[in-house]
Amino acid sequence: MTENKTTISSFDTDHEVRALDTMCINESHLTHKWYHNIKYIIVGILFGIVFVKAEVISWFRIQEMFRLQSFHMFGVIGSAVAVGVLSVWLIKRYKLKTIYGEQIEFHPKKFNKGQIYGGLLFGLGWAMTGACPGPLFAQVGTGALAVIVTILSAVAGTWVYGYFRDRLPH
């Protein structure tokens, strides 16, 4: 009985340590050839087209949202949250598996004050640039080449966070 508790405790600790550096822990041990990733490129392109058609990448729409002048973006974000909640509920309720038959697991994430600071910085950057990380490449694809500065800034910010991570409040 003690051995089982030790194993579970060891797993929990290992999971917590890895969870600090990742948002999603992929426990899959499957390997695929490189061309299996083409499907993700296709989905990404389709996702970008949907963003453009729904005006989600529009700087004006984003400014309307932050000025509380329009419901458009709140409706899009709210719809995405509703679809996500429903999807997670269905996965848990029916114990759905991946297309390769692997079990889907959800692990609780601990709250920390760094999430507040990160959220404020994210929102400030989003309001200033009119760009969320999701549609950055779709914006470049529409010809808004100035967004390349935002992409480089996002990469630089990620690097700076990684460099100072141990000294930041978590």
C-alpha positions as YAML, in Angstrom:
chain: A
units: angstrom
residues:
- id: 1
  name: MET
  ca: [0.00, 0.00, 0.00]
- id: 2
  name: THR
  ca: [2.84, 2.43, 0.84]
- id: 3
  name: GLU
  ca: [4.54, 1.58, -2.44]
- id: 4
  name: ASN
  ca: [1.43, 2.55, -4.37]
- id: 5
  name: LYS
  ca: [1.18, 5.88, -2.51]
- id: 6
  name: THR
  ca: [4.86, 6.57, -3.21]
- id: 7
  name: THR
  ca: [4.37, 5.84, -6.90]
- id: 8
  name: ILE
  ca: [1.32, 8.09, -7.10]
- id: 9
  name: SER
  ca: [3.09, 10.83, -5.17]
- id: 10
  name: SER
  ca: [6.15, 10.53, -7.40]
- id: 11
  name: PHE
  ca: [3.94, 10.76, -10.50]
- id: 12
  name: ASP
  ca: [2.12, 13.80, -9.13]
- id: 13
  name: THR
  ca: [5.39, 15.57, -8.32]
- id: 14
  name: ASP
  ca: [6.85, 14.72, -11.72]
- id: 15
  name: HIS
  ca: [3.66, 15.92, -13.41]
- id: 16
  name: GLU
  ca: [3.68, 19.18, -11.41]
- id: 17
  name: VAL
  ca: [7.31, 19.90, -12.29]
- id: 18
  name: ARG
  ca: [6.69, 19.30, -16.01]
- id: 19
  name: ALA
  ca: [3.43, 21.27, -15.87]
- id: 20
  name: LEU
  ca: [5.32, 24.38, -14.79]
- id: 21
  name: ASP
  ca: [6.92, 24.63, -18.21]
- id: 22
  name: THR
  ca: [4.05, 23.45, -20.37]
- id: 23
  name: MET
  ca: [0.42, 24.15, -20.93]
- id: 24
  name: CYS
  ca: [-0.32, 20.70, -22.24]
- id: 25
  name: ILE
  ca: [1.63, 17.56, -21.44]
- id: 26
  name: ASN
  ca: [1.56, 15.09, -24.29]
- id: 27
  name: GLU
  ca: [2.08, 11.59, -22.98]
- id: 28
  name: SER
  ca: [1.85, 10.02, -26.43]
- id: 29
  name: HIS
  ca: [4.62, 7.68, -27.42]
- id: 30
  name: LEU
  ca: [3.51, 7.37, -31.03]
- id: 31
  name: THR
  ca: [5.92, 8.41, -33.76]
- id: 32
  name: HIS
  ca: [4.86, 9.49, -37.21]
- id: 33
  name: LYS
  ca: [6.60, 10.34, -40.44]
- id: 34
  name: TRP
  ca: [7.12, 14.03, -41.22]
- id: 35
  name: TYR
  ca: [4.28, 14.21, -43.75]
- id: 36
  name: HIS
  ca: [1.70, 13.49, -41.03]
- id: 37
  name: ASN
  ca: [2.17, 17.14, -40.01]
- id: 38
  name: ILE
  ca: [0.79, 18.41, -43.34]
- id: 39
  name: LYS
  ca: [-2.72, 18.03, -41.92]
- id: 40
  name: TYR
  ca: [-1.84, 20.65, -39.28]
- id: 41
  name: ILE
  ca: [-0.65, 23.09, -41.93]
- id: 42
  name: ILE
  ca: [-3.94, 22.62, -43.81]
- id: 43
  name: VAL
  ca: [-6.00, 23.14, -40.64]
- id: 44
  name: GLY
  ca: [-3.90, 26.21, -39.81]
- id: 45
  name: ILE
  ca: [-4.53, 27.72, -43.23]
- id: 46
  name: LEU
  ca: [-8.27, 27.03, -42.93]
- id: 47
  name: PHE
  ca: [-8.27, 28.52, -39.44]
- id: 48
  name: GLY
  ca: [-6.55, 31.63, -40.82]
- id: 49
  name: ILE
  ca: [-9.17, 31.95, -43.56]
- id: 50
  name: VAL
  ca: [-11.94, 31.73, -40.95]
- id: 51
  name: PHE
  ca: [-10.18, 34.43, -38.89]
- id: 52
  name: VAL
  ca: [-9.99, 36.72, -41.92]
- id: 53
  name: LYS
  ca: [-13.62, 36.14, -42.97]
- id: 54
  name: ALA
  ca: [-14.90, 36.61, -39.40]
- id: 55
  name: GLU
  ca: [-12.88, 39.84, -39.11]
- id: 56
  name: VAL
  ca: [-11.18, 38.49, -35.99]
- id: 57
  name: ILE
  ca: [-7.83, 39.81, -37.23]
- id: 58
  name: SER
  ca: [-9.17, 43.30, -37.91]
- id: 59
  name: TRP
  ca: [-7.36, 45.95, -35.89]
- id: 60
  name: PHE
  ca: [-10.57, 48.03, -35.94]
- id: 61
  name: ARG
  ca: [-12.65, 45.15, -34.52]
- id: 62
  name: ILE
  ca: [-10.10, 44.62, -31.76]
- id: 63
  name: GLN
  ca: [-10.11, 48.33, -30.89]
- id: 64
  name: GLU
  ca: [-13.92, 48.30, -30.82]
- id: 65
  name: MET
  ca: [-13.75, 45.46, -28.31]
- id: 66
  name: PHE
  ca: [-11.29, 47.21, -26.01]
- id: 67
  name: ARG
  ca: [-13.34, 50.42, -26.18]
- id: 68
  name: LEU
  ca: [-16.53, 48.43, -25.44]
- id: 69
  name: GLN
  ca: [-18.10, 49.76, -28.64]
- id: 70
  name: SER
  ca: [-19.07, 46.46, -30.24]
- id: 71
  name: PHE
  ca: [-20.14, 42.97, -29.23]
- id: 72
  name: HIS
  ca: [-18.53, 41.29, -32.29]
- id: 73
  name: MET
  ca: [-15.27, 40.14, -30.69]
- id: 74
  name: PHE
  ca: [-16.91, 39.29, -27.38]
- id: 75
  name: GLY
  ca: [-19.35, 37.10, -29.32]
- id: 76
  name: VAL
  ca: [-16.50, 35.33, -31.13]
- id: 77
  name: ILE
  ca: [-14.52, 34.80, -27.92]
- id: 78
  name: GLY
  ca: [-17.64, 33.74, -26.00]
- id: 79
  name: SER
  ca: [-18.53, 31.24, -28.74]
- id: 80
  name: ALA
  ca: [-15.01, 29.78, -28.59]
- id: 81
  name: VAL
  ca: [-15.24, 29.42, -24.80]
- id: 82
  name: ALA
  ca: [-18.66, 27.74, -25.09]
- id: 83
  name: VAL
  ca: [-17.37, 25.30, -27.73]
- id: 84
  name: GLY
  ca: [-14.32, 24.55, -25.56]
- id: 85
  name: VAL
  ca: [-16.42, 23.92, -22.44]
- id: 86
  name: LEU
  ca: [-18.81, 21.70, -24.36]
- id: 87
  name: SER
  ca: [-15.93, 19.78, -25.98]
- id: 88
  name: VAL
  ca: [-14.19, 19.12, -22.66]
- id: 89
  name: TRP
  ca: [-17.49, 18.04, -21.09]
- id: 90
  name: LEU
  ca: [-18.17, 15.62, -23.96]
- id: 91
  name: ILE
  ca: [-14.62, 14.21, -23.79]
- id: 92
  name: LYS
  ca: [-14.93, 13.62, -20.05]
- id: 93
  name: ARG
  ca: [-18.54, 12.39, -20.16]
- id: 94
  name: TYR
  ca: [-18.03, 9.83, -22.91]
- id: 95
  name: LYS
  ca: [-14.36, 9.09, -22.18]
- id: 96
  name: LEU
  ca: [-13.48, 9.88, -25.78]
- id: 97
  name: LYS
  ca: [-10.07, 8.91, -27.10]
- id: 98
  name: THR
  ca: [-7.74, 10.37, -29.70]
- id: 99
  name: ILE
  ca: [-7.99, 9.22, -33.30]
- id: 100
  name: TYR
  ca: [-5.13, 6.85, -32.46]
- id: 101
  name: GLY
  ca: [-7.04, 5.30, -29.54]
- id: 102
  name: GLU
  ca: [-5.11, 7.01, -26.73]
- id: 103
  name: GLN
  ca: [-6.84, 8.10, -23.52]
- id: 104
  name: ILE
  ca: [-7.34, 11.89, -23.12]
- id: 105
  name: GLU
  ca: [-6.40, 13.09, -19.65]
- id: 106
  name: PHE
  ca: [-7.09, 16.42, -17.96]
- id: 107
  name: HIS
  ca: [-4.94, 17.59, -15.07]
- id: 108
  name: PRO
  ca: [-5.79, 20.45, -12.71]
- id: 109
  name: LYS
  ca: [-3.58, 23.52, -12.98]
- id: 110
  name: LYS
  ca: [-2.71, 25.49, -9.85]
- id: 111
  name: PHE
  ca: [-3.45, 29.21, -9.80]
- id: 112
  name: ASN
  ca: [-0.59, 31.60, -9.15]
- id: 113
  name: LYS
  ca: [-0.27, 35.38, -9.08]
- id: 114
  name: GLY
  ca: [2.03, 35.33, -12.11]
- id: 115
  name: GLN
  ca: [-1.04, 34.52, -14.22]
- id: 116
  name: ILE
  ca: [-2.54, 37.89, -13.26]
- id: 117
  name: TYR
  ca: [0.64, 39.75, -14.29]
- id: 118
  name: GLY
  ca: [0.90, 37.71, -17.50]
- id: 119
  name: GLY
  ca: [-2.75, 38.33, -18.34]
- id: 120
  name: LEU
  ca: [-2.36, 42.07, -17.84]
- id: 121
  name: LEU
  ca: [0.76, 42.15, -20.03]
- id: 122
  name: PHE
  ca: [-0.98, 40.04, -22.67]
- id: 123
  name: GLY
  ca: [-4.04, 42.32, -22.69]
- id: 124
  name: LEU
  ca: [-1.89, 45.45, -22.83]
- id: 125
  name: GLY
  ca: [0.07, 44.07, -25.78]
- id: 126
  name: TRP
  ca: [-3.13, 42.98, -27.50]
- id: 127
  name: ALA
  ca: [-4.68, 46.43, -27.06]
- id: 128
  name: MET
  ca: [-1.52, 48.23, -28.25]
- id: 129
  name: THR
  ca: [-0.82, 46.10, -31.30]
- id: 130
  name: GLY
  ca: [-4.34, 45.00, -32.17]
- id: 131
  name: ALA
  ca: [-3.00, 41.49, -32.49]
- id: 132
  name: CYS
  ca: [-3.50, 38.34, -30.47]
- id: 133
  name: PRO
  ca: [-0.88, 35.59, -31.04]
- id: 134
  name: GLY
  ca: [-3.44, 33.32, -32.78]
- id: 135
  name: PRO
  ca: [-4.05, 35.42, -35.89]
- id: 136
  name: LEU
  ca: [-0.60, 37.02, -36.29]
- id: 137
  name: PHE
  ca: [0.33, 34.93, -39.30]
- id: 138
  name: ALA
  ca: [-3.12, 35.41, -40.84]
- id: 139
  name: GLN
  ca: [-2.56, 39.16, -40.55]
- id: 140
  name: VAL
  ca: [0.77, 38.86, -42.35]
- id: 141
  name: GLY
  ca: [-0.97, 36.72, -44.97]
- id: 142
  name: THR
  ca: [-3.43, 39.52, -45.65]
- id: 143
  name: GLY
  ca: [-0.56, 41.90, -46.35]
- id: 144
  name: ALA
  ca: [-0.25, 43.62, -42.96]
- id: 145
  name: LEU
  ca: [3.53, 43.28, -42.97]
- id: 146
  name: ALA
  ca: [3.91, 45.62, -39.97]
- id: 147
  name: VAL
  ca: [2.69, 42.67, -37.88]
- id: 148
  name: ILE
  ca: [6.10, 41.08, -38.39]
- id: 149
  name: VAL
  ca: [7.29, 43.51, -35.69]
- id: 150
  name: THR
  ca: [4.61, 42.08, -33.37]
- id: 151
  name: ILE
  ca: [5.70, 38.52, -34.17]
- id: 152
  name: LEU
  ca: [9.33, 39.37, -33.41]
- id: 153
  name: SER
  ca: [8.22, 41.11, -30.20]
- id: 154
  name: ALA
  ca: [6.22, 38.05, -29.15]
- id: 155
  name: VAL
  ca: [9.23, 35.80, -29.76]
- id: 156
  name: ALA
  ca: [11.49, 38.22, -27.85]
- id: 157
  name: GLY
  ca: [9.00, 38.37, -24.97]
- id: 158
  name: THR
  ca: [8.86, 34.59, -24.81]
- id: 159
  name: TRP
  ca: [12.66, 34.42, -24.74]
- id: 160
  name: VAL
  ca: [12.88, 37.09, -22.00]
- id: 161
  name: TYR
  ca: [10.30, 35.23, -19.92]
- id: 162
  name: GLY
  ca: [12.23, 31.98, -20.31]
- id: 163
  name: TYR
  ca: [15.46, 33.72, -19.31]
- id: 164
  name: PHE
  ca: [14.02, 35.38, -16.19]
- id: 165
  name: ARG
  ca: [11.46, 32.68, -15.33]
- id: 166
  name: ASP
  ca: [13.19, 31.49, -12.15]
- id: 167
  name: ARG
  ca: [13.28, 35.04, -10.76]
- id: 168
  name: LEU
  ca: [9.66, 35.92, -11.51]
- id: 169
  name: PRO
  ca: [6.73, 35.50, -9.08]
- id: 170
  name: HIS
  ca: [4.95, 32.18, -9.57]
...
